[in-house]
Amino acid sequence: MAKTVHLCPAQCALDIGDGSERGEYVCQDYILNVLGRPHRAVNIMYTYYPNDSQWPARISEACAVMEVGFAWDYPYDDYYPFVEDGAQFEQMRDIRRHGQDVMLTMTIDCSLDDEKLRALASKLRPYGRMLLRINHECNGNWFTHNKRFSHEEIASFFVRFSRIIKEEAPNVRTVFCAGLISKDKDENGKYMVEYEDEFAPAYLAADVWSADKYLALHFGWPYNIAEAREDTYTADGSDKVFEWFLATYERLSQRFGNKPFIQAEMNADGDVTSPIYQTQIVRAFYDLVKNNKAGWLTGISMYQFRDRGRLGLEVEDPNNSSVGIRQPLMDEYIKILRDPYFSPRMEEGSETAFPAKLRWGGSEDADGIEIAVEFDPEPSFCEVTLQEDLCLMMEFNGRWFFKAKGVATIDLMPAFFEKRPDRKCTVPLRIFATPPDGENHDDGTAGWTVDQHFVMNEEPKLRIRYQTPYQAGAVEK
């Protein structure tokens, strides 16, 4: 028997960074298999300075002989360039095939004309409910946008680009990422957010507010070691950071109204805390959010999956950049991913029959099907076969599985590796269809840039066995 099921937002969504100036992109197949569930969004980071003489080279490669003493000393930011047919598009497709939304962080030249911005915006139309962070951390002084432009100019650019985004790619939500509560006061003696007046137009224009704050950060990496000199790192801890975020949201909502608020980069740098204590400090922050039922914080993004320093769940192997070295934080983060407070909710609907209709609207809004699977104790094999050429995300016993287009059979036994059923039980298999090529296509329906519709004609076939060929005597004894 099948029922409809609706995928809903978590009380606080979990996002993750995947690639930056500090690490390479890791494919979503690997991340899903390691972590066991998808994220709400995956944050990829790019730069766009097409009028610079070094463009479109990655700036650290173009200026390889330049004497540099800080990560942001180059002419423009050392992210991969956002270029025509660049790697960012396949990464976005990879993210969306695996049931996640894209969070695209871009540092952009504020002097670009509307024509260039409109062309850029139109390229984002096929990628569904994307989050676009424009010139993030603009309260600081390290990024190129802060070196070339005033706070007022950055805000004005954000407003202009947001308007163009709404016209060319209304499926994209813009994120304004600035500072936290400061020691400055308004005329009533109330504490203000950093550069609040200068950034006011951007706060009003944004769909989502954000701030980046690490519980500990070695910001001098990789040019020094976080030991003797305190001016190369920060160490604020979970309590202070949580208080600052709460005060920031309260101030912004008081002045500009209520909008979603996310922490788009968060971790405790193992360079400062050591990889051992990193786990405790990060866990403490997530516990504060959960125990305080901080519904005003709608998402937290772990920075990042694999890092060349100690800001990742894995550290990139210096001998082989395609290999990650698992850190103690990984196991704790997997526990956080499984916490109901940080997990997407499932709403069971009515009975349905095949052909079954499925809709993908994004990682927080999708309609799928749920099939009740009955088990006797101690299954030895459990596989599902779907002959139809659909791209699917499947949740089973708390673990998620991906079925790519062209693949028929998926082994579901990893859902039982930690503990197999020891009595008769029923486990729901929840199935959602995602865009096979990671893009939305105009199917003639209204709202195609957000919603994609699919049909599953045949019921999936399950192979469940309790006795192995070995136990049955099919091999020599």
N, C-alpha and C positions, 0 to 999 in steps of 0.2 A: 504494500500500500504506500502511495506517495502523497505527500502534502506540500503545500507551498510554504516557503520560508523567506523571511525578509531579513536582510543584513542591515543592522543599525549601528550608530556610533557608540563607541565606548564612553564611559563617564569621563575619562581622560585618554585621548588617543596617543599611541606610541608611533613615532616616526624615527627614521635613522638616516644618517649621512653615509653616502657611498661614493667616495672619491672627492679629492680636493687638491690643494697645493701640497698636502702632506701624504697623499696616498692615491693609489689607482682604483678605478672602478672594479668592483667584484660582481660577477654575474649573479642574477637573482636565483638561479637554480641552486647554486652553492649556498647562498645565504639562507634560503628556505629550508634546505636539508639540514643545515647546522642548527638553526633557531627553532624550526618546527612550526612557525606561523608567519604570515605576512605582516607587514606594517601598514598603518594608515597611509603614510606617504614616505617616499624615499627622496632624500635631498641630494641633488647633484649640483656642482658649482662650476660656473663658467664666467668668462669675461668677454666684453665687447667694446673694443677701442679701434674701430676700422679706419679711422683717420690718422692713426699713428704710423710713423715710418716703418716700425718693426712688424706691424700687422701683415699677415695673420699668424706669425710665428708665436709659439709659447715664449714668453718674454725671458725666462731663465735660460732658454736655449739661444735666443737671439742675442742675449747679452752675457754669454757664458764667460767672457773674460772680464766682465765688470767686477770691480771690487765691491762686495756686498757684506754688510755686517748685521743685517736684519732682513727678515723674510719679505718685507714690503718695501725694500729700497729700489726696486726696479722701476722703469718708466711707467709700466702699468702692472696690474695685479697678476700674480703667477698662477692663475687658474688656466685650464685649457681654453683656447679661444673658441667662441661660438661662431662657427663658420658654416657655409653652405655644405650640406651633406656631411656634416661633422659627426663625430662619435656620439654627440649628445642625443641625436634622434634615435639611434638604435638603443641607447640606454633607456630613453623614455619608453620605447616600445617594449623593451624587456621588463621594465617596471610594471607597465600596465597589463601585460599578458599575465603577470603573476599576481593579479588582483590588488594592486596598489595604485595610489595616485602619485603623480609627480610633483615634487617640490623643487622648482628650478630657482637657484640662487644665481643672480647675475650682477656683476659690477659693470656699469655701462657709462659711457661717455655722455655727460649731461649736455654737451653742446651739439649732439646729433640732431638733425632736422627731422620734421614729422615724417617725411617720405621714408627715411631709413627705419624709423621706429615702426611705421605702419607695415613695412615689408617684414620686419622681424616678428611683429605681433601676429601677422597672418599665418606664419609658420607654426604657431602654437594652437591653431584652431582644431586640429584632429586629435588632441591629446586629453580630452575630457576635463574633468574637474581638477585642473592643475592649480597649484599654488605658486605664485611668482614673487620671489623676494627681490626687490629692486634696490640696489646699492645699500646693502645691509650694514649694520653696525656704523651708521652714519653719524653717530655721536662721537666717534673716535677720531684719531688723526693718522691712522696707518694706511687706509685704503686710498687709491688714486682719486676717487671722487672727493674725498675730504682735503686732499692736497691741491686740487685744481679748482674747487668750487666752494662757495660759502654755504652755510647751513640753509640760508634762504633759497639759494639756487638749487640745492639738492632737493628741497621740499617742492619747489616749483616744477622741477623736472619730474618728480614722482607724480604730481598731479597731472601733468601733461601726458606722460606715458600711460598712466592709469586710464585716462580718457580714451586714448587710442586703443588700448587693450579692450575696453568695453565695446568699442565700435567694431574691431576686427576679430576678437576672440572672446566673446562674452562668457565662454565656459571657464575662463581663467579668473581666479581671485588674486588680487594684488595684496602683498604683505609689506607693511612698513615696519622695518626693524631698526629701532634706535636705542635710546638709553633707558636707565632706570631712575627711580626717585633720587633726587639730589638734595643738597643742603640749602639750595636757593628757595626763597619764600615769595609768595605773591603778596598783593597789597593787604590781604586778610591774614597774613601770617601763616598760611598753609604751605607745606613743602611742595615743590614743583618737580616735574620730571626734567631731566637734562634737556636744555634747549627747547623747552616746551613751546614757547611763543614762536620761535623760528620755524619749528616743525608743525605748527598747528594745521596748516592747510593739508599736509600729507596725512596726518592722523585722521582728518575728516574725510579725505578721499579714499583711504585704504579700506579694503574689505576685512582685513585681519591685522591685528597689532602683534608685534613680536619684539623680543629682546634676546640677545645672546649673553649668557653669563655662566661661566664655569665655576664649579665649587673649588677648584684649584686649577691653575694654568701656568705652564712654563712658556710664556709668550716670547722668550728669547730663543727658543728652539729654532733651528738646529745650530745656532752660532755660539752658544755657550751652554754651560751646565748649571742646572738649578741647585746650587749648593751655597756658596758663600755670599753671593750678591743677591739681596732681596729685590733689587730693581729688575730682575729678569723673570720673576714669577709672582703670582698672587695665590693666596690660600684663605678663602673666606668661609668655607664650610657650608653645610646644608641649612642650618637654622637662619643665618644671615641672608643667604640668597633667597630662601623662601619668603622671609619678611620683606625683602626689597621688592620681590615680584608682586606680592600682595599689595603693598603700598603703591606701587606703580600702577597696577590695574585700577585700584580705587580712585587714584587721582585722574587717570585718563578717562574713566567712565563718568566721573563727576563732571568733567569739563566737556567731553566730546560725545557722550552717550555710550551705550553698551555695544561692544563688538567682540568677536572671538579673539582670545589672547593666547599666544603659543610661545613656548621657549624653544627656539629653533636650533640652538646648539647648547648641549649640556653634557658635562662629564667632570670627573675629577682626574686631573692629569697625573698619571703614574710617575712622571718625572719628579713631581713634587711630593706625592703621597706614598710612593712605592706601589707596585702592582698589588701587594697584599692588602694594604689599608684602603686602596682605591675602591675596592668592593664595598667595604663598610660605609664609606662616605656617600657613595652613589646610592646605595640601598636606603640610607637614612633620608635622602631627599625624596625619593619616591614614596617612602612611608609617610613623610610629612604631607605630601599632596593627598595621599589616600586617606590618612587618619583625620585630616582636617576637612575632608570632602570638598576639596577646593575646585568646585565646578566652574569657577571663573577661568581656570587654566585648562584650556581645551585640548592641548597637545604638548608633548615633550619629545624633542628629537635628540637621540643619542648620537654624539659626534665621536667616532664614526665606526663603521664596521671593521675596517682594516686601516691601520695607520703606520707610517714609518717611525713615528715616535711612540709615546705611550698614551695616546688618546683614542685607542681603539679596543674593540672586543678581541681583535687579533693584532699582533705586531707583524708588519711585513718582514719576512726573512731577508736579511741583508745579502744572503747568498743567492736568493732566487725570489724576485719580486712577485712571482705568481703564487707563492706559498705564504700562508699566514700562520703565525705562532699563537696558539690559543692562550688567552690570558685568564687569570682567576675571575675577572669581571664577567666573562662569558657565561659561566654557570649561574651566577646570581642574576644576570640579566634575563636568562631564559626563565627563571622563576618569576621575575617581574612580568614578562610577557604572558605568563599563564594566569596571572592574578585577574580575577573577574573585573576589578575596578578599571584595569587597563586593557581589557579585551572587548572586541566588538560584540554586541548583543545579537541574538537570534530570536526573531518573533515567529512562532509557528502559526501557519494559517490553516486554510481549509483543505479538504481532500482534493486531489487533482488526478487526472488521467493522462496517458500518453496519446498523442503528441503533447508534450508539456512546453509551456512558454516560459522563457527566462529573459530577464532584463538586467543589463549591467549599467548602473548609473555612477558607480564609483565605489571606493572601499568602504564607504559609510552608507550606501544606499543601493541595494541590489535585491532582485527577486530571483530565488532559485527554487529547488525542490529538495525535499527531505524524504529519505527512504528508511524505514525501520528495518534494521538487520538483527535477526535473532541469533544468539550464540548459546551453545552448550559450553561447559567448562573447558578451559585449556585448548583453544584452537592452535593448530600448527601452521596452517596456511590461510591467508585471506587476500584475495585479489579481486579487482573489479575490471571488467572489460566493457568498453564502450566503442562500438564499431564506427559510430558516426564521427565525422571529421570536425569535432568541436574542440575548442580550447577551454579547459575547465580548471577551476580551483575547487578542491573538495576538502571538507572538514570532517574528520572521523576520530572520535574518542579524544578530542582535544588537540589533535595534530592535523596540519594542513598538507595537502598534496597537490601537485601541479600535473595536469595532463596537457601536453602540447598538441597542437594540430598534427595529425599524422601518426600519433601514438595511440595504441588500442588498450593495452593492459597496464595497470598500475598496481604495484604491490603495496597493500595497506598494512602489512604486518608491523612496520615500524611504530604504528600506533599502539601496539601491544608489547613492545620490547621491554618497557619498564615494568609492566604488570599485565599479565594476561587475565581474562575473566576466570574466576574460580568457582562460579556458579552460573546458572542460566540467567541471561540478561538480554536486553535489547539496546543496541547502540545505533543512534541515527547517523546516516550518511548524508551530509548536506552538500549539495552540488550547485555551483554558480558558473555561468558561462562568461568568459572575458573576451575582449577583442582578439582574434587569432593573430593578427599582425601588430597588435598593440595600438592601432589607430581607430578612431571613429570614422565611419563612412556615411555619406548621405544616402540613407535608405528610403527617402521620401517621407519620413515621419517628422513631425514637429519636434524640435529639441534634440535632433540627432547628434549635435555636438556634445551632448551630455549622455543621453540614453542610447544604448545599442540593444537590439532585440534578437533573440535566437530561439530556435525550436529544437527540442530533443524528441525525436520520433519514437525511439525504442527505449525500453527500460534497461538500465545497466544490468549486466550479468555478473553475479558474484560467485567466486569459487572459494568455498570454505571447507577445510578438511581438518580432521582431528587426529587421524592416524597417518603417520608418514609411510612412504614406501619401505623404509628401513624397518619400521615396526611391523609392517605387514609381511615381512620376510622376502621382500623383492630383491634383497642383496645377499651375498654370501655371508654366512655366519661362521 
